[in-house]
Amino acid sequence: MDEMPRSFLRCLARDPEAMKRFAALPEGVKEQQLARARGARSRAELEALVREL
């Protein structure tokens, strides 16, 4: 898995349940979520991505 964007990691850190759900995802799905996080243009987009987990 590529390095996790720091802003995405900070959003995950604020939501321990989302972090657990992310950790439980299959590697391919994690990569898809990380690609979405890298493409996010705002903190609000990242927070929405974390809420979707």
Residue pairs with C-beta under 8 A, 6 or more apart in sequence:
1 27
1 30
1 31
1 34
2 31
2 34
4 34
4 37
5 34
5 37
5 38
7 37
7 40
7 43
7 46
8 34
8 37
8 40
8 46
8 49
8 50
11 18
11 43
11 46
11 47
11 49
11 50
12 18
12 19
12 22
12 50
13 19
14 50
15 50
15 51
18 50
18 51
18 53
21 53
22 30
22 33
22 53
25 33
25 53
33 49
33 53
36 49
37 46
37 49
40 46
40 49
